[in-house]
Amino acid sequence: MSAAKIVRGRQTGRAPTRGSGRGRQPFRNWSGHVHAHPHTYSSPASADELSGIVASAAAEGERLRVVGAGHSFTPVAAGNDVMVNLDALSGIVAVDESRRRVRFGAGTRLRDIPALLEPFGLALENQGDVNPQSLAGAISTSTHGTGLGFTGFAGTVTGLSLMGPDGRVRELSADAEPETFDLARVSLGVLGVITEIELRCVPAFDLIAEEKVAGFDELLDGLEERMRGADHFEFYWFPHTETVLTKTNTRVAPGMAGTGNLAEAGVRNRWATLLDKEIVENGALRLAVELGAKVPGMVPSINRIAQSVVADRMYRAPGYDVFVTPRRVRFNEMEYALPFAAGTEAIREIRETIESKGWQISFPLEVRCAAADDVPLSTATGRESMYIAVHRFIKEDFAEYFRVVEQILCRHGGRPHWGKIHTRTTADLRGLYPRFDDFCELRARLDPQTMFGNRFTDSLFGLDAR
């Protein structure tokens, strides 16, 4: 850190958990699709305790996976030997206020970060629409929000602490082991255990949110312009309907009025937000998908009714309150990052395919965008990206829908989200990431016994399953 004002210490945003045990421990991810039964599940209370767990696993020839919220839809965090949760390694470690850099414990949950940053007048640059994940998990799977002026989380990383098989920690940054730091910013947890993360933050900001219904074809005809003209833009399309729900968010400093029609945006009442997000959005969606799962033939009618009652609205709130929407209705998800210019045509193909196949799809398609970055295994490395996500309710089979949509997205040069369902192989990934082999070589140096992995990550990086 520089000689600028630095605050050190640890502030926690939630009570840490602690404990460990041997004997098969059940693990299920958020959607319930992924299951594992590690013989040891540990929640170390300190980095020293974690070091002992890692060194012991290495000595016994066991594999170790780190898990946060279990929000990945792939088995990326699942393990059959040792699983470790880092909730106790959370909170702020240090703040460099002049450079707006904040160092966090790797187990810090995204939902806790706004309160931790508030005393310093800072915020994360951008966020996605869910926030239970651990910071390390979000970084390691290339999690992102939306907005062509902003990268995913990994693009804001300025430093990492990485623990190797021997339990020792190496400090990584653009100045300290820059090549390792560069490749480790998105690592799927296979290079070691990330214990601390330093992020570039920004001054706290509000968002003026505009939610409007638009025609499907009309929106797609001008989609690229809409995305380029907004700080943050995304839309949701319920299959079998002719309209979409658009969400445009404009950044303003706290206390500063918006311009033009945005000046009319009032501060959002928290109770009104709770009503909309918890009761209207989650409650209505649950009723719709439960009914659709029982009577699939009703899905098109249900979707059209649901879309017809959506009303335009505009409001203002702190950025983190606008970005995040609680997800109480569980689903499975696949998401791909496409070259920005390829997104519109891919969306049209997906729509045509849904209708031609006669599928009954109750969950919406979600479309976002992100700036290009230079993180080697980021889904947006080297190119502006349009993200297309498809979902299915947990009580519905996703296999055929995801398989066919994945074929469309791959034809358009899509890269799969590392934490969401996909079927890409080592050969596929090598063709999508220019520095893929560099990453594999680094992994071989840092973890020659591949203890930080599982059968799923082996299949991604060309290793025989152990």
GIPEUR-V405932 format. One record per residue. N is the residue number from 1. RES is the residue in three letters. PSI is psi in degrees with one decimal (999 if undefined). OMEGA is omega in degrees with one decimal (NA if undefined). Layout:
BEGIN
N,RES,PSI,OMEGA
N,RES,PSI,OMEGA
END
This chain:
BEGIN
1,MET,155.6,179.9
2,SER,-177.7,179.3
3,ALA,2.8,178.0
4,ALA,167.4,179.5
5,LYS,125.1,-177.6
6,ILE,132.4,175.5
7,VAL,127.6,179.5
8,ARG,159.5,-179.1
9,GLY,-169.2,179.0
10,ARG,121.6,174.7
11,GLN,128.6,-179.6
12,THR,143.5,-179.1
13,GLY,-4.9,-179.3
14,ARG,160.0,179.6
15,ALA,124.7,-179.7
16,PRO,155.5,174.3
17,THR,157.4,179.8
18,ARG,146.8,176.0
19,GLY,163.7,176.2
20,SER,163.4,178.3
21,GLY,152.4,175.3
22,ARG,164.9,-169.3
23,GLY,142.4,-172.4
24,ARG,123.6,-178.1
25,GLN,125.8,-179.3
26,PRO,138.6,174.3
27,PHE,134.1,172.7
28,ARG,140.3,176.7
29,ASN,178.1,-173.7
30,TRP,-40.3,-177.9
31,SER,-13.8,-177.4
32,GLY,2.0,-177.3
33,HIS,-30.0,-176.3
34,VAL,130.9,179.3
35,HIS,145.9,173.2
36,ALA,159.6,-179.5
37,HIS,72.0,178.2
38,PRO,149.0,178.2
39,HIS,-17.8,177.8
40,THR,130.0,174.6
41,TYR,117.2,-173.5
42,SER,146.0,173.6
43,SER,80.0,-175.6
44,PRO,144.6,-178.0
45,ALA,-9.2,-177.9
46,SER,167.0,176.3
47,ALA,-34.3,178.1
48,ASP,-42.2,177.9
49,GLU,-40.4,176.5
50,LEU,-41.7,179.8
51,SER,-42.3,178.8
52,GLY,-38.9,178.8
53,ILE,-44.4,-178.9
54,VAL,-48.4,-178.6
55,ALA,-37.6,179.0
56,SER,-43.0,178.4
57,ALA,-41.2,179.5
58,ALA,-43.2,-178.9
59,ALA,-31.7,-178.5
60,GLU,5.2,178.3
61,GLY,29.5,-178.9
62,GLU,159.4,178.5
63,ARG,150.1,-174.3
64,LEU,132.5,175.1
65,ARG,143.2,177.4
66,VAL,135.3,-179.5
67,VAL,141.7,175.4
68,GLY,-101.7,-179.6
69,ALA,-8.8,-175.0
70,GLY,30.8,-174.7
71,HIS,-4.6,175.4
72,SER,142.5,-179.6
73,PHE,-12.0,173.7
74,THR,170.5,176.7
75,PRO,25.0,-172.6
76,VAL,-32.3,-177.8
77,ALA,-5.9,-174.1
78,ALA,145.4,178.5
79,GLY,151.4,179.9
80,ASN,-11.4,178.9
81,ASP,-81.0,-177.0
82,VAL,128.5,171.2
83,MET,141.1,-175.7
84,VAL,134.6,174.7
85,ASN,134.7,-173.8
86,LEU,27.7,-179.8
87,ASP,-33.6,-178.6
88,ALA,-19.6,176.8
89,LEU,69.9,-173.4
90,SER,169.3,-179.8
91,GLY,-178.6,-179.1
92,ILE,132.4,176.8
93,VAL,-42.5,-178.7
94,ALA,151.1,177.4
95,VAL,125.0,171.8
96,ASP,96.0,-171.4
97,GLU,-33.8,-177.4
98,SER,-35.8,179.6
99,ARG,-1.6,-179.7
100,ARG,44.3,176.1
101,ARG,132.4,-176.2
102,VAL,131.5,179.8
103,ARG,126.6,-176.4
104,PHE,153.5,164.5
105,GLY,142.9,-171.8
106,ALA,-24.3,-178.4
107,GLY,-1.0,-179.3
108,THR,129.0,178.2
109,ARG,143.5,179.8
110,LEU,-34.7,-177.6
111,ARG,-21.5,-178.3
112,ASP,-15.4,-172.4
113,ILE,-41.3,-180.0
114,PRO,-44.4,180.0
115,ALA,-33.4,178.8
116,LEU,-35.8,-177.4
117,LEU,-19.6,-174.1
118,GLU,-43.0,-179.8
119,PRO,-20.0,-178.6
120,PHE,1.9,-179.4
121,GLY,29.3,-175.8
122,LEU,166.5,178.0
123,ALA,161.9,169.7
124,LEU,149.1,-179.5
125,GLU,-38.8,-174.8
126,ASN,163.1,176.7
127,GLN,160.6,172.1
128,GLY,-166.2,-175.4
129,ASP,3.9,171.4
130,VAL,154.2,-173.9
131,ASN,21.1,176.5
132,PRO,-13.1,-171.6
133,GLN,153.7,169.5
134,SER,153.3,-180.0
135,LEU,-43.1,179.8
136,ALA,-39.0,178.6
137,GLY,-40.7,179.3
138,ALA,-43.8,178.3
139,ILE,-47.3,-169.9
140,SER,-18.2,179.5
141,THR,10.9,177.7
142,SER,42.4,177.3
143,THR,148.7,-172.2
144,HIS,169.3,170.2
145,GLY,-135.1,176.3
146,THR,152.9,-179.2
147,GLY,123.0,-176.7
148,LEU,-7.1,175.5
149,GLY,5.8,-172.4
150,PHE,140.8,176.2
151,THR,175.9,169.3
152,GLY,178.5,-178.1
153,PHE,-42.4,-173.5
154,ALA,-29.3,179.7
155,GLY,-13.7,179.5
156,THR,2.5,-179.0
157,VAL,129.5,178.1
158,THR,-6.6,177.5
159,GLY,152.0,-179.8
160,LEU,146.0,166.8
161,SER,122.7,-173.2
162,LEU,121.5,179.8
163,MET,128.2,-178.6
164,GLY,-176.8,-177.6
165,PRO,-24.6,-179.7
166,ASP,1.4,179.7
167,GLY,1.4,-180.0
168,ARG,150.0,-177.1
169,VAL,134.8,173.7
170,ARG,137.5,-179.3
171,GLU,126.1,-173.5
172,LEU,139.3,175.3
173,SER,-177.4,177.4
174,ALA,-18.5,179.6
175,ASP,-27.7,-178.1
176,ALA,112.6,-176.0
177,GLU,58.3,-172.8
178,PRO,-35.2,-179.1
179,GLU,-43.6,177.3
180,THR,-42.9,177.9
181,PHE,-45.6,-177.9
182,ASP,-49.1,-176.6
183,LEU,-23.5,-174.6
184,ALA,-5.6,-175.5
185,ARG,-31.3,166.9
186,VAL,115.1,-170.7
187,SER,-4.9,-176.5
188,LEU,18.9,177.7
189,GLY,13.9,-175.7
190,VAL,-1.0,178.4
191,LEU,-13.1,-176.3
192,GLY,-172.0,179.8
193,VAL,118.8,174.9
194,ILE,125.8,-177.8
195,THR,-28.4,176.9
196,GLU,151.8,-179.0
197,ILE,128.9,173.8
198,GLU,130.8,-177.7
199,LEU,147.0,167.7
200,ARG,122.3,-179.7
201,CYS,177.8,-177.9
202,VAL,163.3,174.2
203,PRO,145.1,179.9
204,ALA,146.6,-176.8
205,PHE,158.0,171.1
206,ASP,163.4,171.6
207,LEU,135.3,168.8
208,ILE,115.0,-174.2
209,ALA,129.1,174.0
210,GLU,118.4,178.0
211,GLU,118.2,-175.0
212,LYS,149.3,174.7
213,VAL,136.1,178.8
214,ALA,160.6,175.6
215,GLY,141.6,-177.1
216,PHE,-54.8,-176.5
217,ASP,-40.3,179.7
218,GLU,-43.9,-179.9
219,LEU,-47.5,-177.2
220,LEU,-33.5,179.3
221,ASP,-28.5,-179.6
222,GLY,24.2,-172.5
223,LEU,-45.7,-177.1
224,GLU,-39.6,178.9
225,GLU,-39.9,178.8
226,ARG,-42.5,-179.1
227,MET,-38.5,-179.6
228,ARG,-24.6,-175.8
229,GLY,0.6,-176.7
230,ALA,152.5,171.7
231,ASP,-47.2,179.7
232,HIS,129.9,179.6
233,PHE,139.4,173.7
234,GLU,163.5,173.5
235,PHE,158.5,179.5
236,TYR,132.4,176.7
237,TRP,120.8,172.9
238,PHE,118.2,177.9
239,PRO,150.9,179.7
240,HIS,10.4,176.6
241,THR,165.5,-178.2
242,GLU,3.6,-178.6
243,THR,165.6,178.7
244,VAL,157.3,172.5
245,LEU,117.2,179.7
246,THR,145.2,177.4
247,LYS,114.2,179.3
248,THR,123.1,-179.2
249,ASN,129.4,-179.2
250,THR,129.0,-177.0
251,ARG,133.8,174.6
252,VAL,150.9,177.0
253,ALA,146.7,177.6
254,PRO,130.8,179.8
255,GLY,-11.5,179.5
256,MET,134.5,-179.4
257,ALA,150.0,173.6
258,GLY,168.7,179.7
259,THR,155.6,177.5
260,GLY,-137.6,-178.6
261,ASN,-17.7,179.5
262,LEU,-17.8,178.6
263,ALA,-18.3,-178.0
264,GLU,-9.1,-176.0
265,ALA,124.1,178.4
266,GLY,158.7,176.9
267,VAL,131.6,-175.4
268,ARG,126.6,174.8
269,ASN,131.2,-176.2
270,ARG,-33.5,179.2
271,TRP,-35.7,177.2
272,ALA,-38.9,177.1
273,THR,-43.7,178.6
274,LEU,-43.2,179.9
275,LEU,-48.1,-177.7
276,ASP,-48.9,-172.0
277,LYS,-37.9,-174.8
278,GLU,-45.2,-173.5
279,ILE,-50.6,-176.8
280,VAL,-54.1,-174.8
281,GLU,-57.3,-176.3
282,ASN,-42.5,-178.8
283,GLY,-47.9,180.0
284,ALA,-39.3,180.0
285,LEU,-41.3,179.8
286,ARG,-44.9,178.0
287,LEU,-42.5,-177.2
288,ALA,-47.1,-175.6
289,VAL,-33.0,176.4
290,GLU,-43.9,178.5
291,LEU,-41.8,179.4
292,GLY,-35.0,178.7
293,ALA,-34.3,-179.4
294,LYS,-35.1,-178.6
295,VAL,78.1,-174.6
296,PRO,-32.8,-178.1
297,GLY,-17.7,-179.6
298,MET,-9.0,-174.0
299,VAL,-49.3,-179.9
300,PRO,-42.4,179.7
301,SER,-42.3,178.9
302,ILE,-45.1,-179.2
303,ASN,-41.7,-179.3
304,ARG,-38.0,177.4
305,ILE,-45.4,-179.1
306,ALA,-41.6,-178.6
307,GLN,-31.9,-176.7
308,SER,-23.7,-177.4
309,VAL,-0.9,178.2
310,VAL,129.9,-179.1
311,ALA,150.5,175.1
312,ASP,145.6,175.9
313,ARG,156.2,177.6
314,MET,134.6,179.8
315,TYR,172.6,-177.3
316,ARG,141.2,178.6
317,ALA,167.1,173.2
318,PRO,146.7,-173.7
319,GLY,-46.7,-176.7
320,TYR,-29.1,178.5
321,ASP,-31.3,-179.1
322,VAL,-41.9,-177.2
323,PHE,-42.2,-166.7
324,VAL,135.9,174.6
325,THR,125.4,178.4
326,PRO,138.7,177.6
327,ARG,96.1,-179.1
328,ARG,-21.6,179.3
329,VAL,118.1,-171.4
330,ARG,147.6,-174.6
331,PHE,171.4,168.5
332,ASN,149.7,-170.8
333,GLU,145.0,169.0
334,MET,136.2,179.0
335,GLU,138.5,177.8
336,TYR,145.4,174.2
337,ALA,116.4,-178.9
338,LEU,155.1,168.7
339,PRO,135.8,-168.7
340,PHE,-44.4,-176.1
341,ALA,-14.6,-177.5
342,ALA,-11.1,-171.3
343,GLY,-44.4,-174.7
344,THR,-45.9,-179.0
345,GLU,-37.7,178.8
346,ALA,-40.3,178.4
347,ILE,-43.0,178.6
348,ARG,-40.2,179.6
349,GLU,-38.9,179.0
350,ILE,-43.2,179.3
351,ARG,-46.8,-179.8
352,GLU,-38.2,-178.8
353,THR,-42.4,178.7
354,ILE,-43.9,-178.4
355,GLU,-41.2,-177.7
356,SER,-31.0,179.7
357,LYS,-15.9,-178.0
358,GLY,21.7,177.7
359,TRP,152.0,173.7
360,GLN,100.4,-172.8
361,ILE,114.4,-175.1
362,SER,-27.5,-177.5
363,PHE,146.8,-176.8
364,PRO,159.6,167.7
365,LEU,136.6,178.8
366,GLU,132.4,-176.8
367,VAL,126.6,179.1
368,ARG,-175.7,-180.0
369,CYS,163.7,178.7
370,ALA,156.0,177.5
371,ALA,157.8,171.3
372,ALA,150.1,173.6
373,ASP,-178.9,-178.3
374,ASP,19.7,179.8
375,VAL,119.0,-168.9
376,PRO,-42.0,-179.3
377,LEU,16.5,172.2
378,SER,143.9,178.6
379,THR,-14.6,178.1
380,ALA,17.9,-177.8
381,THR,124.9,174.1
382,GLY,3.2,-178.8
383,ARG,142.7,168.8
384,GLU,142.0,-171.3
385,SER,145.5,170.0
386,MET,126.5,-176.6
387,TYR,128.0,178.5
388,ILE,121.8,-177.6
389,ALA,136.5,174.7
390,VAL,150.6,-173.1
391,HIS,156.1,168.4
392,ARG,139.8,176.5
393,PHE,145.0,-173.5
394,ILE,-19.7,179.6
395,LYS,2.9,-179.4
396,GLU,147.7,179.3
397,ASP,127.2,-178.2
398,PHE,-8.1,-165.3
399,ALA,-55.1,-175.6
400,GLU,-44.2,180.0
401,TYR,-51.1,-179.2
402,PHE,-39.9,-178.0
403,ARG,-46.2,-177.0
404,VAL,-42.2,177.6
405,VAL,-38.3,178.5
406,GLU,-39.1,178.0
407,GLN,-41.2,178.4
408,ILE,-47.6,-176.8
409,LEU,-35.3,178.6
410,CYS,-36.1,177.7
411,ARG,-25.0,-180.0
412,HIS,15.9,176.0
413,GLY,25.1,-176.9
414,GLY,147.9,172.7
415,ARG,132.4,-178.0
416,PRO,141.9,170.2
417,HIS,132.8,-173.9
418,TRP,-21.2,-178.4
419,GLY,11.8,-177.5
420,LYS,156.8,-168.4
421,ILE,132.1,175.1
422,HIS,172.4,-178.7
423,THR,22.0,-176.6
424,ARG,147.2,-179.1
425,THR,174.6,177.3
426,THR,-44.8,-178.8
427,ALA,-41.1,178.3
428,ASP,-47.0,-174.9
429,LEU,-36.1,178.8
430,ARG,-34.1,179.0
431,GLY,-16.1,-176.6
432,LEU,-21.9,-175.7
433,TYR,110.7,-177.1
434,PRO,-29.2,-176.8
435,ARG,25.0,-178.9
436,PHE,-45.7,-179.1
437,ASP,-33.5,175.9
438,ASP,-41.2,179.1
439,PHE,-43.8,180.0
440,CYS,-37.6,178.3
441,GLU,-40.0,177.5
442,LEU,-41.7,178.9
443,ARG,-42.9,-179.5
444,ALA,-32.9,178.8
445,ARG,-43.4,-174.7
446,LEU,-30.6,-176.3
447,ASP,70.0,-174.3
448,PRO,-23.3,178.6
449,GLN,2.6,-179.7
450,THR,44.0,178.6
451,MET,-27.7,-179.6
452,PHE,68.0,-178.7
453,GLY,179.9,174.3
454,ASN,-175.6,-176.0
455,ARG,-32.7,180.0
456,PHE,-48.9,179.5
457,THR,-31.2,174.7
458,ASP,-41.5,-178.4
459,SER,-25.4,178.8
460,LEU,-36.0,-172.6
461,PHE,22.3,168.8
462,GLY,31.7,179.5
463,LEU,145.7,173.8
464,ASP,135.1,-179.7
465,ALA,134.2,177.9
466,ARG,999,NA
END
